[in-house]
């Protein structure tokens, strides 16, 4: 065997060993996530979850800091709808979620709850369709997290549990744009803005009289 062929064989075998090690590592790292809270096994959910615009902390009227952003979820589940039945949001590498929403409460995070299925079971997402969750988080006093982690729990029509884990977004550290009265110019529109309780409002408009 020529030296060139020997080197090629060595590189090929090294590649196989590297892939084997990577797969073993993936199985080990996922071993603690191999079952749900009720002990049922689950699979990786066939979804795409994205935070298009990273959140930025904003000082609220109570003196604390809030984070507001959108989580887009698209389902690629073949031939059937799946239901989002659980959502957890973590600060950085924390083990305890800052926010946890389950069951019917998930429908309060969307602008228009799905009409199909029982809303008490969670949020239904049809195959090939997407839904947007509007999230509003209150940061603990003194907390300065660098990123958020999201965990999504789904249930199929057969009752199987699926999960999408470690969905991350950074937290923008630059100062937000400040808007204050008097607002000059013509009419102003606030759409899908935060309400007093943290829920979104539909729309409101007003006309500025300042010169």
Protein Blocks (a to p, Z undefined) as FASTA:
>chain_A
ZZklmmmmmmmmmmmmmmmmmmmmmmmmmmmmmpcfkopacdddddddddfbacdddddf
kopacdddddddddfbehiacddfbdcddehjbfbdfbdcehjllmmmpfbdcfedjfkn
occddehiacdddddddddehiacfbdcdddddddfkopacddehiacdddfbdcddddd
ddehjddddehiacfkopacfbdcdddfbZZ
